[in-house]
Amino acid sequence: EVIKVQKVITSLLTDFEAQKIQEWGLEIESTSSAKLDLPLLRRSEDNRRLATNFDPALVRLLREVKYFLILGLEVPESVMKIFSSADAFRSWNGSLDLIVNMNNSVLNNLLPVEKPLVNPYLAKFDAVVQRGLASLNWSSDGVDEFIKESMEQVKCMHDVLKTMKDNLAQIQDAVKQWDTPMIERAVKPTDTDEFERTFNSMKAAVFSKIKDTG
């Protein structure tokens, strides 16, 4: 009698589990399709910073499916179709995060006097990345090509600004080395010829130092 009751309860629990998984699958299918249709990127209207536009609900879905499979539970085919792209989603998110971070770093560190020099590179990057803001979504073909092209443009832009910053730092360091008096006041008065010889000698030394530092 106990075994009979156990079998009935087990059967009820199995049916309940299957029903809940089916309901979960239907709910996920209806919401996930809309999430996958979101653009790859979004841009702030206030400061033009970019962000990767992968909805947290999709992250949660992929995690849930992973654990369902580990437990040996049956997952609806429509959900498995989404899960089959998990590695691609992970790779795209990582690459897009790099692109976003480099773009935002440029915008955060760009000085007004530097902007005219960097603007042409910003314009090229914006033209390329526009597809990820408007037409490409997480179900689109051509995402890998878009990421590759965007990465090339943002690296170029980032490297240009970095080179400008590095050159400025080198110039500032060089100028600091020259920040010394051209001539020092003597303790005792000197005649004109002696002063001129001393001044010319110090001037030659300073000019030589300037030339050596480029």
Salt bridges, closest charged atoms under 4 A:
GLU23 OE1 - LYS20 NZ 3.52
ASP55 OD2 - LYS35 NZ 3.42
ASP87 OD1 - ARG90 NH1 2.74
GLU114 OE1 - LYS165 NZ 3.04
ASP126 OD1 - ARG43 NH2 3.00
ASP126 OD2 - ARG48 NH2 3.11
ASP166 OD2 - LYS162 NZ 2.97
GLU194 OE1 - ARG197 NH2 2.67
